[in-house]
Amino acid sequence: MEIIEWNDIPVELLLRILSLLDDRTAVVASAVCRGWRDSLSWGITRLSLSWCKRNMNSLVLSLAPKFTKLQSLILRQDVPQLQDDAVEEITSHCHELRELDLSKSFLLTDRSLYAIARGCPDLEKLNISGCSAFSDSALGYLTGCCRKLKFLNLCGCVGTASDRALKSIGYNCNELQYLNLGWCDRVGDEGIMNLAYGCPDLRAIDLCGCVLITDDSVVALANSCRHLRSLGLYYCQNITDRAMYSLAQSRMKGKHEVSWASVKNRYEEEEEGLTNLNISQCTALTPPAVQALCDSFPALHTCSGRHSLIISGCLNLTSVHCACAVQAHRGSTALPRLAH
């Protein structure tokens, strides 16, 4: 085949060429001609506009009708630019979205959440961290429509994350695996307990700065979320030893509940249980409880370079050590062998 003009390039080859473009160049290429625009529309499924420091709202309004096959769209901003009309344009054309990042979009209101709920029912990952204008009722409506959510970042969404919102999440989003509630100080035990019972597949939850929660929340997570790997409790000063012992006991319960599935996956046993825990500034905890937890989960490390058990600000926990730290200490204090 003789190729003289761009129009002569086979669609498959053109898609391959365009797939090598970075996001900024792809946006420029979409304005070259209709052939390029159509090829990009079919070939580009992931796009980030975080590089746009000015006029992002206008850019999104012009691009949304072109990139209708998008599955991932990152609109993270350092300076708030995005407005509700741009989100509504996205949800009117990009119905295949699986991932949407709107973090730090301080100008957005509930209109955006309602638009996402109506236009993106297959959404799996949503980041609205720092979006302080959303209400808990709008988030509840969204969870009722986007039931496939697995990742939800609500860090700093003080007015959005409430016990009522968490009840909706627990009722609607049973596949949820990751939730960030950092500094959502309206969240209490009632919300976390509803969440734990409704989302048994939860793998990671960050509750840093959720000052209202108590041991009841941790107990509910320990009993209901058997796949929990990461737990953030920074500055949750109502947490006591009861929460630590509950987590440790959940590990023992998991070992005793033998099934054919667990036998099949026995080689993954070491990966089961907590691998990251942040209890910094949880000043009510005592060394025996935290040591019991550390002993139950070998993946929790206090040794240098592998800190996955974070206890900064807890001066009374300096005696807590992981197994490998103890072995290293023993090795350094062992007497050298005499040469023969």
N, C-alpha and C positions, 0 to 999 in steps of 0.2 A: 504494500500500500504506500503510495506516494503522499507525503505530508507537506503541503505548501502553506496552509494557513492554520491558525489555531483550531478552527472549526473541523479540520480534517483529523484531529487527534481522536482516537477511540476514547469513548467515555471511561472505560476501565483504566486506561493509561492516564488520562487527565485526573481522575480521582486519586490515583497513586501519587501523581505529582503534587496535587493540592494538599494531600494528607501530610506532606513533609513540611508544609508552611507553619511558621509560628502563628500564634493567635492574632497578633497585630497585622502581619502580612496577609493573613486570610481575610481580615476585614477589608483591607485595601483592595485585595483581589476580587472581592464580591462586587465591587463597583466598576470593574473593567468592562465587562460586557455581559449580556444575558446568558451566554453559554457558561462562562465561569461562575456566574451567580447561581445558575441551576445546578451545576456540578457541586459547588460548595454546599448548596442546600441539601443535597442528597448524601454528600460525603463527610461533612463535618458533624460529629456527634458530641464533641466536647469543646467548650469555649470558655476562656477566661478573659474578662475585661478589667481585671484589677490594675492593669497598667495604665488605664485611662484616668488621668488626674483632673481633667476638665471636661464638662459637657457629657458626662456618662449618660445622663437621662436621655438626651437627644440621640446619642449613639444607639442606645437600646431600642428606642422607638423606631429607628430606621432599620435596624438589623433583625428584629424579631420576625417580621414577615418573610425574611430571606432564609433564616436558619431554622426551618420548621422541624428538622429531624434531631434537634439537640436532645441529648440525654443528660448532659452535665453542663451547668452554667454557673460560673463563679463571678460574682459581682461584689467582691469584698472591697471596701473603700476605706481610705484614711481620712478623707474629708467628705462629709455627707453630700451626695449629689442625687441619688436615686429617689424618685417620687412614685406615688401610687399609679399614675397613668402608665409608666414604663412597665411595672409589674403586671398590670392588667393586659398590656400589649403582649407580653411574654406568654401569659397563660391563655391568651386567645389563639396563639399560633403554635406554641411548643407543647403539645399535649403528651409527648413521649418523655418528658423530663423525669429523670430518676433522682437527680441531685441538684440542689439549688442552694447557693450560698449568698445570703443577703446581709452578712454580718456588718455591723456598724452603720446600718441604714437608718439613721436617726429620724429621717423625714417621713418614713413610711407610717401609715396608720392601719387600722383594721381592714380598710378596703383591700389592701394587698393580701392579707390572710384569707379573706373571703374569695378573692379571685383565684388564689392558688388552690383552695379547696375545690372550686368548681372546675378549674381547667387542668389540674395535674393530679388525677386520682391515683396514679401509679408511683407517686413520689416515695422514695426510700430514704433519702438523706436531706435534711433541712437544717441549715445554720442561720439562725436569726439572733445570734448573740449580740448584745448591746442595743437591740431594737426596743427601746424603752416605752414606746407609745402603744404597743399592742395590748389588748385586754385579754383577760383569761377566758372570757366568753368566746372571743374570736378564735383563740387557740383551740378551745373545746369543739367549735364547729369544724375547724380544719381536721382535727383528729377523727371526727366522724366520717369524713370524706376520704382522707388519705390513710387508710387502714394498713398500708404496707410499710409504714415508716419503721426503719430499723435504727436510724441515727437522728438524734434531735439535740441541737445545741441551743440552750436557753440561758447561757451564762449572762448575768447582768440584766435579764428581763424581769425586773422586780415586779412590775405591774401585771406581767403575763403569767408567771409561774406561781400558782396558788394551789391550795389543797383541792379546790374545785377543778382546776385544770388538770392536775395529776390524776384525779378520779376519772376524768374523761380519757386521758391517755391510757390508763390501766384498763379501762373498759373497751376501748376501740383498737389500740395498737398492741396486740398480743405478740407481735413479732419483734418488738423493740429490743435492741441489743446495747445501744449506747445512749446515755442521757447526761447532759451537763446542766446542772442547776446551780453552778457557782454563784454565790452572793445573791441568791434569791431568798431574801430573809423573811418572806411571807410563808415559805414552805414549812409545814409542821409534820408531826407524826402521822396524822390522818391521811395526808396526801401520799406520803412515802409508803405507808402500809397498803393503800389501795393500788399503788403502782406496783409494789412487789407481788401482790397476789395476782394482778392482771398481766404482768410481763415476766413470766418465769424464765425466759431465755435471756434476761438482762446479763450482759457481760461486763459493762463498765458504767459506773455512775459517780459523778463528782458532786459532792454536797458541801464543798468548802464554803464557809461563811453562812451556812444555813443554821443560824444560831438557835432556832426554836426546836430542832429535832433532839430526841433523847435516845436512850438505849432501845426503846420500842421500835424505832425505825430500823436500826441495825439488825435486831432480832428478826424482824419480818423479812429483811433482805437475805439473812443467813438461812432462814427456813424455807423460803420460797424460790430464791434465785440460785440454784445449785451450780450454775455455770459462771457465777460471778468471778471475774479475774482482777478487776481494778476498782478500788473504793477510795474516794477522797473525802476525808473528814476534817480537813484543816479548819481550825478555830471553832469546831463544834464542841464547846466546852461543857455541854451537858452529858457528853458520852463518858461512861464509867466502865469499870472492869466487866460488868455484866455483858456489855456488847462484845468485848474481846473474847470472853469465854464462850459466848454463843457462836461466834464465828469459828472458833477452834472446834467446838462440838459438832458443827455442821460438817466439818471435814471428816470426823470420825463416822458420822451417820452415813455420809456418802460412801465410805469404804465398806460399810457393812451391808449396804443395799446392793447386793450382787445380782446381776441380771445377764441374760445372754448378750445384750448390747454392751455391757461393761466388760464382759469377757472378750468380746470381739475387739474392743478398743483398749485392751489392757496395756498396750505399749504407750498409750497416751496418758497413762495414769499420772505420771510425774507432772504433766502440764495442767492437771485438774487443780482447781482451787485458786486462791488469791496469788497473784504474781506482783501486784502493786498495791500498797496501802500507805496513805498519808494521814497520820494522826498528829501532825504538828500542832502545837498549842492546845492539845487536849490534856490539860494539866491535871485532870482528876484520875488519870490512869496510873496504875502501879506496875512495877517491874514483873511480878509473878504472872499477872494476866497477859501482858504483852509478850513475855517470854513463852508462855504456853501457846499463844497464837503463832509465834515465830517457829516454834518447834513443830506445829501441826502443818505448816505450809513451807516446805523446803525452798520454794522459789522466792520467798521473802528474804532479802539480803540487807544487812547493815554494813557489810564490808566495803572497803574503799573501792570505788569504781563501779560498784554494782548496786548502788542504793535504790532498792525498791520498797524498803520499809523506812519511811521518812518520819523522824521523830524530833525534828528541830524544835527548840523552844520548850522541850520536856526534859528539864535537867535531871529529874528523878529517874529517867529511863536510860541513862548512859550505860547501865550494866547489862542491858539487853543486847544479845549478839546472836547472829545466825550461826548455823552449824559450821559453815566453811570458815567463818571468822574465828570460831573456837579452835578448829583444827589448825589454822594458820598460827594462832597464838601458841598452841601446844608444840608445833613444829619448831617455832623460834626459840622456845625455852628448853627443848630437848638437849641433853648432854651430847656432845660430839663423841663419835666412836674413836677409840684409841687405835692408832696404826700399829700393825704387827710387823 
